[in-house]
């Protein structure tokens, strides 16, 4: 996996799949690495050249000091595309990845074809839950919030039916660098991209 320099932050990137096919870029949720997409890769790589990456502060990417912003996350993506010499991609972002996709669709429309914004938001009217999570992680590490986060990702029925998958996802979350996780939570606590949505012209699927 190449490491791509985005204004001094090294971003871990994976490129797989069909040479010459359309390119699809995947963007992870908070507390996840590019491995979260592994179950979908067999199907996707039959059709697409697929780019995955670890957001700054996550996985094998660098953990620069805070603050982080949606613009910074978006510019990291553009740095990846520039380094790979890829002019245009389709985008699929889950949760936080969908928020980054909103910024990109509004601010770099020429670089993106179709957008998929899944399980995401453009605005948090009340930052309390993020501030509480930040406080909990500062006091007790990611382990202090891990069970609640997993319960938000996976239904109780799924957790009981698929304990190995559940454990694997929890392990991925717990391995997140605390500093990077906190910086991302702080960025989410002030999220408001409502006016930005009107600037998105790409065909967009919201799930």
C-alpha positions as protocol buffer text, in pm:
chain_id: "A"
residue {
  index: 1
  type: UNK
  ca { x: 0 y: 0 z: 0 }
}
residue {
  index: 2
  type: UNK
  ca { x: 142 y: 338 z: -94 }
}
residue {
  index: 3
  type: UNK
  ca { x: 179 y: 621 z: 154 }
}
residue {
  index: 4
  type: UNK
  ca { x: 78 y: 952 z: -2 }
}
residue {
  index: 5
  type: UNK
  ca { x: 187 y: 1288 z: 137 }
}
residue {
  index: 6
  type: UNK
  ca { x: -104 y: 1529 z: 196 }
}
residue {
  index: 7
  type: UNK
  ca { x: 54 y: 1853 z: 315 }
}
residue {
  index: 8
  type: UNK
  ca { x: 290 y: 1666 z: 544 }
}
residue {
  index: 9
  type: UNK
  ca { x: 47 y: 1397 z: 659 }
}
residue {
  index: 10
  type: UNK
  ca { x: 117 y: 1050 z: 522 }
}
residue {
  index: 11
  type: UNK
  ca { x: -205 y: 882 z: 411 }
}
residue {
  index: 12
  type: UNK
  ca { x: -220 y: 503 z: 371 }
}
residue {
  index: 13
  type: UNK
  ca { x: -386 y: 416 z: 41 }
}
residue {
  index: 14
  type: UNK
  ca { x: -489 y: 92 z: -130 }
}
residue {
  index: 15
  type: UNK
  ca { x: -569 y: 60 z: -502 }
}
residue {
  index: 16
  type: UNK
  ca { x: -716 y: -265 z: -630 }
}
residue {
  index: 17
  type: UNK
  ca { x: -943 y: -401 z: -896 }
}
residue {
  index: 18
  type: UNK
  ca { x: -1012 y: -374 z: -1263 }
}
residue {
  index: 19
  type: UNK
  ca { x: -749 y: -192 z: -1468 }
}
residue {
  index: 20
  type: UNK
  ca { x: -913 y: 46 z: -1710 }
}
residue {
  index: 21
  type: UNK
  ca { x: -1247 y: 23 z: -1534 }
}
residue {
  index: 22
  type: UNK
  ca { x: -1429 y: 316 z: -1374 }
}
residue {
  index: 23
  type: UNK
  ca { x: -1275 y: 423 z: -1044 }
}
residue {
  index: 24
  type: UNK
  ca { x: -1465 y: 410 z: -716 }
}
residue {
  index: 25
  type: UNK
  ca { x: -1326 y: 570 z: -401 }
}
residue {
  index: 26
  type: UNK
  ca { x: -1445 y: 446 z: -62 }
}
residue {
  index: 27
  type: UNK
  ca { x: -1435 y: 654 z: 257 }
}
residue {
  index: 28
  type: UNK
  ca { x: -1465 y: 504 z: 604 }
}
residue {
  index: 29
  type: UNK
  ca { x: -1669 y: 590 z: 907 }
}
residue {
  index: 30
  type: UNK
  ca { x: -1518 y: 730 z: 1227 }
}
residue {
  index: 31
  type: UNK
  ca { x: -1304 y: 478 z: 1411 }
}
residue {
  index: 32
  type: UNK
  ca { x: -1263 y: 250 z: 1109 }
}
residue {
  index: 33
  type: UNK
  ca { x: -980 y: 168 z: 873 }
}
residue {
  index: 34
  type: UNK
  ca { x: -999 y: 84 z: 505 }
}
residue {
  index: 35
  type: UNK
  ca { x: -1045 y: -278 z: 614 }
}
residue {
  index: 36
  type: UNK
  ca { x: -1411 y: -203 z: 691 }
}
residue {
  index: 37
  type: UNK
  ca { x: -1482 y: -246 z: 317 }
}
residue {
  index: 38
  type: UNK
  ca { x: -1323 y: -591 z: 290 }
}
residue {
  index: 39
  type: UNK
  ca { x: -1655 y: -782 z: 263 }
}
residue {
  index: 40
  type: UNK
  ca { x: -1753 y: -574 z: -42 }
}
residue {
  index: 41
  type: UNK
  ca { x: -1420 y: -585 z: -224 }
}
residue {
  index: 42
  type: UNK
  ca { x: -1468 y: -908 z: -416 }
}
residue {
  index: 43
  type: UNK
  ca { x: -1783 y: -775 z: -581 }
}
residue {
  index: 44
  type: UNK
  ca { x: -1662 y: -418 z: -632 }
}
residue {
  index: 45
  type: UNK
  ca { x: -1325 y: -505 z: -784 }
}
residue {
  index: 46
  type: UNK
  ca { x: -1493 y: -707 z: -1059 }
}
residue {
  index: 47
  type: UNK
  ca { x: -1637 y: -383 z: -1195 }
}
residue {
  index: 48
  type: UNK
  ca { x: -1426 y: -98 z: -1056 }
}
residue {
  index: 49
  type: UNK
  ca { x: -1076 y: 8 z: -982 }
}
residue {
  index: 50
  type: UNK
  ca { x: -1124 y: 70 z: -610 }
}
residue {
  index: 51
  type: UNK
  ca { x: -936 y: 323 z: -398 }
}
residue {
  index: 52
  type: UNK
  ca { x: -950 y: 289 z: -20 }
}
residue {
  index: 53
  type: UNK
  ca { x: -762 y: 495 z: 235 }
}
residue {
  index: 54
  type: UNK
  ca { x: -716 y: 549 z: 606 }
}
residue {
  index: 55
  type: UNK
  ca { x: -831 y: 898 z: 705 }
}
residue {
  index: 56
  type: UNK
  ca { x: -569 y: 1108 z: 887 }
}
residue {
  index: 57
  type: UNK
  ca { x: -565 y: 1004 z: 1250 }
}
residue {
  index: 58
  type: UNK
  ca { x: -671 y: 648 z: 1164 }
}
residue {
  index: 59
  type: UNK
  ca { x: -516 y: 315 z: 1074 }
}
residue {
  index: 60
  type: UNK
  ca { x: -173 y: 332 z: 917 }
}
residue {
  index: 61
  type: UNK
  ca { x: -199 y: 702 z: 829 }
}
residue {
  index: 62
  type: UNK
  ca { x: -20 y: 971 z: 1028 }
}
residue {
  index: 63
  type: UNK
  ca { x: -179 y: 1133 z: 1332 }
}
residue {
  index: 64
  type: UNK
  ca { x: -109 y: 1507 z: 1303 }
}
residue {
  index: 65
  type: UNK
  ca { x: -212 y: 1729 z: 1593 }
}
residue {
  index: 66
  type: UNK
  ca { x: -564 y: 1876 z: 1598 }
}
residue {
  index: 67
  type: UNK
  ca { x: -762 y: 2060 z: 1477 }
}
residue {
  index: 68
  type: UNK
  ca { x: -903 y: 1863 z: 1184 }
}
residue {
  index: 69
  type: UNK
  ca { x: -1177 y: 1998 z: 954 }
}
residue {
  index: 70
  type: UNK
  ca { x: -1399 y: 1866 z: 675 }
}
residue {
  index: 71
  type: UNK
  ca { x: -1204 y: 2083 z: 435 }
}
residue {
  index: 72
  type: UNK
  ca { x: -880 y: 1922 z: 551 }
}
residue {
  index: 73
  type: UNK
  ca { x: -1027 y: 1574 z: 506 }
}
residue {
  index: 74
  type: UNK
  ca { x: -1146 y: 1673 z: 159 }
}
residue {
  index: 75
  type: UNK
  ca { x: -810 y: 1813 z: 58 }
}
residue {
  index: 76
  type: UNK
  ca { x: -646 y: 1490 z: 173 }
}
residue {
  index: 77
  type: UNK
  ca { x: -865 y: 1308 z: -80 }
}
residue {
  index: 78
  type: UNK
  ca { x: -769 y: 1548 z: -358 }
}
residue {
  index: 79
  type: UNK
  ca { x: -403 y: 1497 z: -270 }
}
residue {
  index: 80
  type: UNK
  ca { x: -451 y: 1121 z: -308 }
}
residue {
  index: 81
  type: UNK
  ca { x: -613 y: 1162 z: -649 }
}
residue {
  index: 82
  type: UNK
  ca { x: -343 y: 1404 z: -765 }
}
residue {
  index: 83
  type: UNK
  ca { x: -65 y: 1171 z: -651 }
}
residue {
  index: 84
  type: UNK
  ca { x: -226 y: 875 z: -829 }
}
residue {
  index: 85
  type: UNK
  ca { x: -283 y: 1092 z: -1138 }
}
residue {
  index: 86
  type: UNK
  ca { x: -655 y: 1014 z: -1137 }
}
residue {
  index: 87
  type: UNK
  ca { x: -874 y: 1289 z: -1275 }
}
residue {
  index: 88
  type: UNK
  ca { x: -1220 y: 1169 z: -1173 }
}
residue {
  index: 89
  type: UNK
  ca { x: -1378 y: 905 z: -949 }
}
residue {
  index: 90
  type: UNK
  ca { x: -1713 y: 796 z: -816 }
}
residue {
  index: 91
  type: UNK
  ca { x: -1748 y: 827 z: -438 }
}
residue {
  index: 92
  type: UNK
  ca { x: -1903 y: 611 z: -169 }
}
residue {
  index: 93
  type: UNK
  ca { x: -1873 y: 740 z: 186 }
}
residue {
  index: 94
  type: UNK
  ca { x: -2022 y: 588 z: 499 }
}
residue {
  index: 95
  type: UNK
  ca { x: -2111 y: 813 z: 794 }
}
residue {
  index: 96
  type: UNK
  ca { x: -1808 y: 1044 z: 830 }
}
residue {
  index: 97
  type: UNK
  ca { x: -1706 y: 940 z: 479 }
}
residue {
  index: 98
  type: UNK
  ca { x: -2040 y: 1073 z: 357 }
}
residue {
  index: 99
  type: UNK
  ca { x: -1970 y: 1407 z: 523 }
}
residue {
  index: 100
  type: UNK
  ca { x: -1636 y: 1430 z: 345 }
}
residue {
  index: 101
  type: UNK
  ca { x: -1817 y: 1342 z: 22 }
}
residue {
  index: 102
  type: UNK
  ca { x: -2052 y: 1636 z: 72 }
}
residue {
  index: 103
  type: UNK
  ca { x: -1758 y: 1874 z: 97 }
}
residue {
  index: 104
  type: UNK
  ca { x: -1595 y: 1724 z: -211 }
}
residue {
  index: 105
  type: UNK
  ca { x: -1914 y: 1730 z: -417 }
}
residue {
  index: 106
  type: UNK
  ca { x: -1962 y: 2097 z: -336 }
}
residue {
  index: 107
  type: UNK
  ca { x: -1601 y: 2213 z: -364 }
}
residue {
  index: 108
  type: UNK
  ca { x: -1441 y: 1987 z: -625 }
}
residue {
  index: 109
  type: UNK
  ca { x: -1731 y: 1881 z: -850 }
}
residue {
  index: 110
  type: UNK
  ca { x: -1507 y: 1831 z: -1153 }
}
residue {
  index: 111
  type: UNK
  ca { x: -1328 y: 1544 z: -975 }
}
residue {
  index: 112
  type: UNK
  ca { x: -1637 y: 1337 z: -896 }
}
residue {
  index: 113
  type: UNK
  ca { x: -1892 y: 1152 z: -1104 }
}
residue {
  index: 114
  type: UNK
  ca { x: -2163 y: 996 z: -890 }
}
residue {
  index: 115
  type: UNK
  ca { x: -2182 y: 1025 z: -510 }
}
residue {
  index: 116
  type: UNK
  ca { x: -2318 y: 775 z: -260 }
}
residue {
  index: 117
  type: UNK
  ca { x: -2369 y: 927 z: 85 }
}
residue {
  index: 118
  type: UNK
  ca { x: -2463 y: 648 z: 324 }
}
residue {
  index: 119
  type: UNK
  ca { x: -2577 y: 666 z: 688 }
}
residue {
  index: 120
  type: UNK
  ca { x: -2454 y: 1020 z: 720 }
}
residue {
  index: 121
  type: UNK
  ca { x: -2551 y: 1375 z: 816 }
}
residue {
  index: 122
  type: UNK
  ca { x: -2475 y: 1732 z: 718 }
}
residue {
  index: 123
  type: UNK
  ca { x: -2548 y: 1895 z: 1055 }
}
residue {
  index: 124
  type: UNK
  ca { x: -2564 y: 1827 z: 1427 }
}
residue {
  index: 125
  type: UNK
  ca { x: -2802 y: 2070 z: 1594 }
}
residue {
  index: 126
  type: UNK
  ca { x: -2684 y: 1970 z: 1939 }
}
residue {
  index: 127
  type: UNK
  ca { x: -2314 y: 1893 z: 1997 }
}
residue {
  index: 128
  type: UNK
  ca { x: -2372 y: 1743 z: 2342 }
}
residue {
  index: 129
  type: UNK
  ca { x: -2330 y: 1379 z: 2240 }
}
residue {
  index: 130
  type: UNK
  ca { x: -1997 y: 1457 z: 2074 }
}
residue {
  index: 131
  type: UNK
  ca { x: -1875 y: 1658 z: 2370 }
}
residue {
  index: 132
  type: UNK
  ca { x: -1974 y: 1375 z: 2603 }
}
residue {
  index: 133
  type: UNK
  ca { x: -1792 y: 1123 z: 2384 }
}
residue {
  index: 134
  type: UNK
  ca { x: -1481 y: 1343 z: 2374 }
}
residue {
  index: 135
  type: UNK
  ca { x: -1487 y: 1370 z: 2754 }
}
residue {
  index: 136
  type: UNK
  ca { x: -1533 y: 994 z: 2795 }
}
residue {
  index: 137
  type: UNK
  ca { x: -1247 y: 910 z: 2558 }
}
residue {
  index: 138
  type: UNK
  ca { x: -1015 y: 1160 z: 2726 }
}
residue {
  index: 139
  type: UNK
  ca { x: -1086 y: 995 z: 3061 }
}
residue {
  index: 140
  type: UNK
  ca { x: -1105 y: 629 z: 2965 }
}
residue {
  index: 141
  type: UNK
  ca { x: -975 y: 583 z: 2612 }
}
residue {
  index: 142
  type: UNK
  ca { x: -1180 y: 446 z: 2324 }
}
residue {
  index: 143
  type: UNK
  ca { x: -1269 y: 142 z: 2536 }
}
residue {
  index: 144
  type: UNK
  ca { x: -1495 y: 373 z: 2739 }
}
residue {
  index: 145
  type: UNK
  ca { x: -1726 y: 425 z: 2440 }
}
residue {
  index: 146
  type: UNK
  ca { x: -1663 y: 112 z: 2231 }
}
residue {
  index: 147
  type: UNK
  ca { x: -1971 y: -87 z: 2336 }
}
residue {
  index: 148
  type: UNK
  ca { x: -2204 y: 208 z: 2277 }
}
residue {
  index: 149
  type: UNK
  ca { x: -2048 y: 277 z: 1937 }
}
residue {
  index: 150
  type: UNK
  ca { x: -2080 y: -86 z: 1829 }
}
residue {
  index: 151
  type: UNK
  ca { x: -2444 y: -86 z: 1944 }
}
residue {
  index: 152
  type: UNK
  ca { x: -2499 y: 211 z: 1714 }
}
residue {
  index: 153
  type: UNK
  ca { x: -2337 y: 31 z: 1421 }
}
residue {
  index: 154
  type: UNK
  ca { x: -2490 y: -315 z: 1460 }
}
residue {
  index: 155
  type: UNK
  ca { x: -2832 y: -426 z: 1581 }
}
residue {
  index: 156
  type: UNK
  ca { x: -2853 y: -653 z: 1884 }
}
residue {
  index: 157
  type: UNK
  ca { x: -2981 y: -933 z: 1661 }
}
residue {
  index: 158
  type: UNK
  ca { x: -2678 y: -901 z: 1433 }
}
residue {
  index: 159
  type: UNK
  ca { x: -2435 y: -886 z: 1726 }
}
residue {
  index: 160
  type: UNK
  ca { x: -2580 y: -1207 z: 1866 }
}
residue {
  index: 161
  type: UNK
  ca { x: -2589 y: -1379 z: 1528 }
}
residue {
  index: 162
  type: UNK
  ca { x: -2241 y: -1271 z: 1413 }
}
residue {
  index: 163
  type: UNK
  ca { x: -2016 y: -1252 z: 1720 }
}
residue {
  index: 164
  type: UNK
  ca { x: -1694 y: -1289 z: 1518 }
}
residue {
  index: 165
  type: UNK
  ca { x: -1776 y: -1000 z: 1285 }
}
residue {
  index: 166
  type: UNK
  ca { x: -1882 y: -792 z: 1585 }
}
residue {
  index: 167
  type: UNK
  ca { x: -1558 y: -867 z: 1767 }
}
residue {
  index: 168
  type: UNK
  ca { x: -1353 y: -783 z: 1459 }
}
residue {
  index: 169
  type: UNK
  ca { x: -1523 y: -445 z: 1421 }
}
residue {
  index: 170
  type: UNK
  ca { x: -1479 y: -367 z: 1790 }
}
residue {
  index: 171
  type: UNK
  ca { x: -1111 y: -457 z: 1766 }
}
residue {
  index: 172
  type: UNK
  ca { x: -1071 y: -219 z: 1470 }
}
residue {
  index: 173
  type: UNK
  ca { x: -1238 y: 59 z: 1668 }
}
residue {
  index: 174
  type: UNK
  ca { x: -1024 y: -2 z: 1977 }
}
residue {
  index: 175
  type: UNK
  ca { x: -706 y: 13 z: 1768 }
}
residue {
  index: 176
  type: UNK
  ca { x: -782 y: 369 z: 1656 }
}
residue {
  index: 177
  type: UNK
  ca { x: -522 y: 624 z: 1775 }
}
residue {
  index: 178
  type: UNK
  ca { x: -685 y: 819 z: 2056 }
}
residue {
  index: 179
  type: UNK
  ca { x: -549 y: 1155 z: 1937 }
}
residue {
  index: 180
  type: UNK
  ca { x: -683 y: 1104 z: 1586 }
}
residue {
  index: 181
  type: UNK
  ca { x: -1020 y: 982 z: 1710 }
}
residue {
  index: 182
  type: UNK
  ca { x: -1059 y: 1283 z: 1939 }
}
residue {
  index: 183
  type: UNK
  ca { x: -962 y: 1526 z: 1663 }
}
residue {
  index: 184
  type: UNK
  ca { x: -1228 y: 1377 z: 1437 }
}
residue {
  index: 185
  type: UNK
  ca { x: -1491 y: 1393 z: 1713 }
}
residue {
  index: 186
  type: UNK
  ca { x: -1407 y: 1759 z: 1765 }
}
residue {
  index: 187
  type: UNK
  ca { x: -1455 y: 1825 z: 1392 }
}
residue {
  index: 188
  type: UNK
  ca { x: -1793 y: 1650 z: 1402 }
}
residue {
  index: 189
  type: UNK
  ca { x: -1908 y: 1848 z: 1706 }
}
residue {
  index: 190
  type: UNK
  ca { x: -1925 y: 2164 z: 1493 }
}
residue {
  index: 191
  type: UNK
  ca { x: -2049 y: 2006 z: 1169 }
}
residue {
  index: 192
  type: UNK
  ca { x: -2281 y: 2225 z: 963 }
}
residue {
  index: 193
  type: UNK
  ca { x: -2274 y: 2171 z: 587 }
}
residue {
  index: 194
  type: UNK
  ca { x: -2640 y: 2253 z: 518 }
}
residue {
  index: 195
  type: UNK
  ca { x: -2572 y: 2544 z: 283 }
}
residue {
  index: 196
  type: UNK
  ca { x: -2306 y: 2340 z: 104 }
}
residue {
  index: 197
  type: UNK
  ca { x: -2557 y: 2079 z: -11 }
}
residue {
  index: 198
  type: UNK
  ca { x: -2711 y: 2316 z: -264 }
}
residue {
  index: 199
  type: UNK
  ca { x: -2377 y: 2331 z: -447 }
}
residue {
  index: 200
  type: UNK
  ca { x: -2366 y: 1957 z: -515 }
}
residue {
  index: 201
  type: UNK
  ca { x: -2453 y: 1893 z: -880 }
}
residue {
  index: 202
  type: UNK
  ca { x: -2332 y: 1535 z: -920 }
}
residue {
  index: 203
  type: UNK
  ca { x: -2595 y: 1257 z: -930 }
}
residue {
  index: 204
  type: UNK
  ca { x: -2621 y: 1165 z: -563 }
}
residue {
  index: 205
  type: UNK
  ca { x: -2770 y: 866 z: -385 }
}
residue {
  index: 206
  type: UNK
  ca { x: -2846 y: 919 z: -17 }
}
residue {
  index: 207
  type: UNK
  ca { x: -2891 y: 601 z: 184 }
}
